[in-house]
Amino acid sequence: MHRSTVLVVSHNPERCESALRLLRNKQCWPVVLSDAGLAAHSVVEGAGAGIIILHGPFVFCESFLKFLADIRPSQNLPPLVVLAVEGSEIFAVNALRAGASDYFSDPLDLAAFAESVSRWLPMTPAPSLSEELSGGEVLVGNTPAMLALRTSIRRVAATDCNVLITGETGTGKELVAQLIHENSSRSKYPLICINCAAIPDSLLESELFGYERGAFTGAQSSNPGKLMTANRGTVFFDEIGDMTPFAQAKILRAIDSKEVQRLGATRKYETDIRIIAATHHDLDSLAGSATFRRDLYFRLNVGRIHLSPLRERKADIPCLVDRMVIELNRKLGSHVEGASDGAMRRLADYDWPGNVRELKNVVERMFINRSSGVINTDDLPFPLQTCSPPGPIAVDQELQCLQDALVICKGNKSKAAERLNWSRMTLYRKMAKYKVSASCAKKLA
């Protein structure tokens, strides 16, 4: 066992979730978890570990400390930290006398616990995408979907083919495009991001292909355009499914000819660019119905990467929340220690229609009212506190949430929608569905 490994011997692993989460995700130490039945064998085998964490009630810990006292003379045991579920001052003294390096009892002080463990362990990050792939951003998560995504990114980045990234809004398509570029042979050259929904046809040619001085009123100097700026690099077309037929034809021509001609110019310029496109639309269906050009679709759909929605990889939520908390603490100067087990369960119960982006917004929203301590269930937005989120939930639950929000907000539909984390149109649809009126809510309030 490696010297940076934490061996956790627990009577009930579910009761030390917060400590395990801190060890694995925040401090990035590799953790080996053993239950009570295999504890003795694990400790002997784990003599090469960096530290042993003993967690459990008084009786379990006391008997285990006696076992350690018996084998310590013949074993080179690492430091031992005791987490007592039912502690006392007498037991703390006995534990330290029996060879424990430190002692903690419920409720666990996570900051002090991390400081204690760090005395004996180096900060050795566990294997992550930052080690496998270069880049300033990291894809967080260890579910099979995320492991498969990392493999796909590595394979696609090693080639120079065009790539189509699909997935719902908020799943991280731009981040994947960035990682593909940064791990490709073009990483030393620019990555130019283009929002296809934000460029009207009237400005398309000047924005993408550039223009010469005097080409039109106000063109006081020449502009190479975004495609030439990205020469030898990568162009990322975000939400390409929203591109108009006119724009699709122009882009297709540039991809085929590998040339661009600026407005007002008499010559063409060669371009060497890699195309990465992303969309939340079903581009296969759009191409089949002639809404999206099939020839352009075929040229983009060479390397294909699909991002799973967050509701299909909820096991990654604790990792994501912990990383977001660390980033927001650094950004805002706060001292939030993470989410409680109860709050984390509520977050895991939610279906996250807005995916990782929505989760990030929820975590950031909680920082408005909390600058230190642990995020509790009461800190969560209203819909996560009171009922299950969108999805296959009971009708009476959704109706109750809607009525409660309208009553609390005294019939103000804008405030009620914000409290429920719904759009106004969603609120109107739900009110019509359940035949709920704002005037009734005002009377109840």
C-alpha positions in Angstrom: 0.0 0.0 0.0 1.3 3.4 -0.9 2.6 5.8 1.7 0.1 8.5 0.7 -2.9 6.1 1.1 -5.5 6.6 3.9 -6.8 3.3 5.3 -10.2 3.9 6.8 -11.5 1.2 9.2 -15.1 2.0 9.9 -17.9 0.3 11.9 -20.5 2.0 9.7 -19.0 3.8 6.6 -22.3 5.6 5.9 -21.9 7.6 9.2 -18.5 9.0 8.1 -19.5 10.2 4.7 -18.3 13.8 5.3 -14.8 12.6 6.4 -14.5 10.3 3.4 -15.6 13.0 1.0 -13.1 15.4 2.4 -10.3 12.9 2.2 -11.1 11.8 -1.4 -12.3 15.0 -3.0 -10.9 18.0 -1.2 -7.6 16.8 0.1 -7.2 14.4 -2.9 -5.8 11.5 -0.9 -6.4 8.0 -2.2 -8.7 6.1 0.3 -9.0 2.4 1.1 -12.2 1.6 3.0 -12.5 -1.5 5.2 -15.4 -2.6 7.3 -15.3 -4.0 10.8 -15.2 -7.7 9.7 -12.0 -7.2 7.7 -10.4 -4.6 9.9 -7.7 -6.7 11.5 -6.5 -8.0 8.2 -6.7 -4.6 6.6 -4.5 -3.0 9.3 -1.8 -5.6 8.9 -1.9 -5.4 5.2 -2.1 -1.6 5.4 1.1 -1.2 7.4 2.6 0.5 4.4 -0.2 3.1 4.3 0.4 6.7 5.2 -2.2 6.8 8.0 -5.1 4.8 9.5 -8.4 6.3 10.4 -10.4 4.4 13.0 -14.1 5.2 13.0 -16.9 3.8 15.1 -18.6 3.7 18.5 -16.8 3.4 21.9 -16.9 -0.4 22.1 -15.6 -1.0 18.6 -12.8 1.5 18.9 -11.7 0.3 22.3 -11.5 -3.3 21.2 -9.6 -2.3 18.1 -7.2 -0.2 20.1 -6.4 -3.3 22.2 -5.7 -5.3 19.0 -3.4 -2.6 17.8 -1.5 -2.5 21.1 -0.9 -6.2 20.8 0.5 -6.1 17.2 2.3 -2.8 17.4 5.6 -4.2 18.7 5.8 -6.6 15.7 4.3 -4.2 13.0 5.6 -0.9 11.7 2.1 0.7 12.0 1.4 4.2 10.5 -0.1 7.0 12.6 -3.6 6.4 13.8 -6.5 8.9 14.1 -9.6 7.9 16.0 -13.1 9.2 15.1 -15.3 8.2 17.9 -19.1 8.2 17.3 -19.8 8.1 21.1 -16.8 9.7 22.6 -15.8 10.9 26.1 -12.8 12.5 27.8 -11.9 9.2 29.5 -12.0 7.3 26.2 -9.9 10.1 24.5 -7.2 9.7 27.1 -7.2 5.9 26.8 -7.1 6.2 23.0 -4.0 8.4 23.1 -2.4 6.2 25.7 -3.0 3.2 23.4 -1.1 4.8 20.6 -3.6 7.0 18.8 -1.9 10.0 17.2 -5.1 12.1 17.4 -8.7 11.8 18.6 -12.0 13.4 17.3 -15.6 12.9 18.4 -19.0 13.8 16.9 -19.8 16.3 15.6 -16.6 16.2 13.5 -14.6 19.4 13.0 -13.7 18.9 9.4 -11.1 21.7 9.3 -9.2 20.3 12.3 -9.5 16.8 11.0 -8.0 17.7 7.7 -5.2 19.6 9.4 -4.5 16.6 11.6 -4.3 14.1 8.7 -2.1 16.5 6.7 0.6 16.3 9.3 1.5 12.8 8.2 0.4 12.8 4.5 1.7 14.8 1.6 -0.8 16.6 -0.7 -0.7 14.0 -3.5 -3.6 14.5 -5.9 -5.4 11.4 -6.9 -5.4 10.5 -10.6 -7.6 13.0 -12.5 -8.1 14.4 -15.9 -5.6 17.1 -15.1 -2.9 14.4 -15.1 -4.3 12.5 -18.1 -5.0 15.6 -20.2 -3.4 19.1 -20.1 -5.5 22.2 -19.7 -6.6 24.8 -17.2 -10.0 23.1 -16.6 -10.8 19.6 -15.4 -13.8 17.4 -15.9 -15.0 16.4 -12.5 -16.4 12.9 -11.8 -15.6 9.3 -11.7 -18.8 7.6 -12.9 -18.5 5.3 -15.9 -19.9 8.0 -18.2 -17.2 10.4 -17.2 -14.4 7.8 -17.5 -15.7 7.0 -21.0 -15.8 10.7 -21.8 -12.1 11.2 -20.8 -11.2 8.3 -23.1 -13.1 9.8 -26.0 -11.5 13.2 -25.5 -8.0 11.6 -25.6 -8.7 9.6 -28.7 -10.3 12.5 -30.6 -7.6 15.0 -29.5 -4.9 12.7 -31.0 -6.5 13.1 -34.4 -7.1 16.1 -36.6 -10.7 15.3 -37.6 -13.8 17.5 -37.2 -15.8 16.8 -34.0 -19.5 17.1 -33.2 -20.3 17.4 -29.5 -23.9 16.7 -28.5 -25.7 17.0 -25.1 -28.2 19.0 -23.2 -27.7 22.6 -22.3 -25.4 23.0 -19.3 -23.5 19.7 -19.7 -20.1 21.3 -20.4 -19.8 21.1 -24.3 -17.6 24.2 -24.4 -15.3 22.7 -21.8 -14.9 19.5 -23.8 -14.1 21.5 -26.9 -11.4 23.4 -24.9 -9.9 20.1 -23.6 -9.8 18.6 -27.2 -8.0 21.7 -28.5 -5.5 21.9 -25.6 -4.6 18.2 -26.0 -4.2 18.3 -29.7 -1.3 19.2 -32.0 -2.9 22.6 -32.5 -2.8 23.6 -28.8 -0.1 26.3 -29.5 -2.5 28.1 -31.8 -5.8 29.9 -31.1 -9.1 28.4 -30.1 -11.8 30.7 -31.5 -15.3 30.3 -30.0 -18.3 31.4 -32.2 -21.8 31.5 -30.8 -23.9 30.6 -33.9 -27.1 31.9 -32.4 -25.6 35.4 -31.8 -24.4 36.3 -35.3 -27.1 37.6 -37.7 -26.8 36.8 -41.4 -26.1 40.4 -42.2 -22.9 40.3 -40.1 -21.9 36.7 -40.8 -19.4 37.3 -43.6 -17.6 40.3 -42.0 -17.4 38.5 -38.6 -16.2 35.1 -39.9 -14.4 35.9 -43.2 -13.2 39.5 -42.4 -13.1 42.5 -44.6 -10.7 45.0 -46.3 -10.4 48.6 -45.4 -13.1 50.6 -47.2 -15.2 47.5 -47.9 -18.2 49.2 -46.3 -19.0 52.4 -44.4 -17.1 52.4 -41.1 -14.4 49.8 -42.3 -11.5 52.1 -41.4 -9.0 49.2 -41.2 -8.9 45.6 -42.5 -10.0 42.7 -40.3 -8.8 39.1 -40.9 -12.1 37.6 -39.5 -12.5 34.8 -37.0 -11.6 32.0 -39.3 -8.3 33.5 -40.3 -7.5 34.4 -36.7 -7.8 30.7 -35.9 -5.4 29.7 -38.7 -3.5 26.5 -37.7 -5.8 26.3 -34.6 -9.3 25.3 -33.8 -12.7 27.0 -34.4 -15.5 26.0 -32.0 -19.1 26.6 -33.4 -21.3 26.6 -30.3 -25.0 25.7 -30.9 -24.5 25.1 -34.6 -28.0 23.7 -34.7 -29.3 27.3 -34.5 -27.3 28.4 -37.6 -29.5 29.7 -40.4 -29.4 27.9 -43.9 -27.6 30.9 -45.3 -24.8 30.6 -42.7 -24.7 26.9 -43.1 -23.9 27.2 -46.8 -21.2 29.8 -46.2 -19.5 27.6 -43.5 -19.8 24.5 -45.8 -18.0 26.3 -48.6 -15.1 27.4 -46.2 -14.7 23.8 -44.9 -14.6 22.3 -48.4 -12.3 24.8 -50.1 -10.2 25.6 -47.0 -10.2 29.2 -48.2 -11.8 32.4 -47.2 -12.3 35.6 -49.1 -12.7 38.9 -47.2 -15.3 41.4 -48.0 -13.8 43.9 -50.5 -10.8 41.6 -51.3 -9.8 40.4 -54.7 -7.9 37.3 -53.5 -8.6 34.3 -51.3 -6.7 33.3 -48.3 -5.9 29.7 -47.4 -7.0 28.5 -44.0 -5.8 25.5 -41.9 -8.4 25.1 -39.2 -10.0 22.2 -37.2 -13.8 22.5 -36.7 -15.4 21.5 -33.4 -19.2 22.0 -33.3 -21.7 21.6 -30.5 -25.4 21.5 -30.2 -28.2 20.6 -27.8 -30.5 19.8 -30.7 -31.0 16.3 -32.2 -28.9 17.1 -35.3 -29.6 13.6 -36.8 -33.3 14.5 -36.9 -32.7 18.0 -38.2 -30.5 16.7 -41.0 -33.1 14.1 -41.8 -35.9 16.7 -42.0 -33.8 19.1 -44.2 -33.7 21.7 -41.4 -30.0 21.3 -41.2 -27.8 20.7 -44.3 -27.0 17.0 -44.6 -23.7 17.7 -46.4 -22.6 20.0 -43.6 -23.8 17.4 -41.0 -21.7 14.7 -42.6 -18.6 16.8 -42.6 -19.0 17.7 -38.9 -20.1 14.3 -37.7 -16.6 12.6 -38.0 -15.6 12.5 -34.4 -18.7 12.2 -32.2 -18.8 12.9 -28.4 -22.1 12.8 -26.4 -22.3 14.3 -22.9 -24.6 12.6 -20.5 -27.1 14.7 -18.5 -26.3 15.1 -14.8 -29.4 13.1 -13.8 -27.8 10.1 -15.3 -24.6 10.4 -13.3 -25.8 11.6 -9.9 -22.8 9.9 -8.2 -20.7 12.7 -9.5 -22.7 15.4 -7.6 -20.6 15.3 -4.4 -17.4 15.7 -6.4 -18.8 18.6 -8.3 -20.2 20.4 -5.2 -16.9 20.0 -3.4 -15.0 21.5 -6.3 -17.4 24.3 -6.7 -17.2 25.1 -3.0 -13.4 25.2 -3.2 -13.5 27.6 -6.2 -16.1 29.9 -4.7 -14.2 30.0 -1.3 -11.1 31.1 -3.2 -13.0 33.6 -5.4 -15.1 35.1 -2.6 -12.8 34.7 0.4 -15.4 32.5 2.1 -14.8 29.6 4.5 -17.6 27.2 3.6 -16.7 23.6 4.5 -19.0 21.9 2.1 -22.5 20.4 2.2 -24.0 18.3 5.0 -25.0 14.7 4.3 -28.7 15.8 4.4 -28.1 18.6 1.9 -26.1 16.3 -0.4 -29.0 13.8 -0.4 -31.5 16.5 -1.4 -29.1 17.6 -4.2 -28.9 14.0 -5.4 -32.7 13.7 -5.4 -33.1 16.6 -7.8 -33.2 15.8 -11.6 -31.2 18.9 -12.6 -32.8 19.9 -15.9 -30.2 22.6 -16.3 -27.4 20.1 -15.6 -24.0 21.1 -14.2 -24.6 24.8 -15.0 -27.8 24.7 -12.9 -25.9 23.0 -10.0 -23.2 25.6 -10.2 -25.8 28.4 -10.0 -27.5 26.7 -7.0 -24.2 26.4 -5.1 -23.3 30.0 -5.9 -26.7 31.1 -4.7 -26.1 29.4 -1.3 -23.0 31.5 -0.9 -25.1 34.6 -0.8 -26.4 33.8 2.7 -23.5 31.7 4.0 -19.8 32.6 4.1 -18.6 29.9 6.5 -19.6 26.6 8.1 -21.4 23.7 6.5 -24.2 24.1 3.9 -27.4 22.6 5.5 -30.8 21.6 4.0 -32.2 25.0 5.0 -29.7 26.8 2.8 -31.0 25.0 -0.3 -33.4 26.8 -2.7 -37.1 26.3 -1.9 -37.9 23.5 -4.4 -35.0 21.4 -3.2 -36.1 21.9 0.4 -39.8 21.1 0.1 -40.4 18.6 -2.6 -38.9 16.4 -5.3 -37.9 18.3 -8.4 -39.1 18.0 -12.0 -39.4 14.4 -13.2 -41.7 11.5 -12.3 -43.0 13.1 -9.0 -46.4 12.8 -7.5 -48.9 15.3 -8.6 -49.9 16.3 -5.1 -46.3 17.1 -4.3 -45.9 19.4 -7.3 -49.2 21.0 -6.6 -48.3 21.6 -2.9 -45.0 23.2 -3.9 -46.8 25.5 -6.4 -49.4 26.5 -3.8 -46.8 27.1 -1.1 -44.7 29.3 -3.3 -47.7 31.4 -4.4 -48.9 31.8 -0.8 -45.4 32.8 0.5 -45.0 35.3 -2.4 -48.5 36.6 -1.9 -49.6 35.8 -5.4 -46.5 37.4 -7.1 -45.9 35.1 -10.0 -42.4 36.4 -10.8 -41.2 35.8 -7.2 -42.9 32.5 -7.0 -41.2 31.3 -10.2 -37.8 32.4 -8.9 -38.5 30.7 -5.6 -39.4 27.4 -7.4 -36.4 27.8 -9.7 -38.9 27.7 -12.7 -39.3 30.0 -15.6 -42.4 32.2 -15.7 -43.8 30.1 -18.6 -43.3 26.9 -16.6 -45.2 28.6 -13.7 -48.0 29.6 -16.0 -48.3 26.1 -17.4 -48.4 24.5 -13.9 -51.0 27.0 -12.7 -53.2 26.2 -15.8 -52.6 22.4 -15.3 -53.7 22.4 -11.6 -56.2 25.3 -12.1 -54.5 27.4 -9.5 -54.9 31.2 -9.6 -52.8 33.9 -8.0 -55.9 35.6 -6.5 -56.6 32.5 -4.5 -53.1 32.5 -3.2 -53.4 36.2 -2.1 -56.5 35.3 -0.1 -54.8 32.4 1.6 -51.8 34.6 2.4 
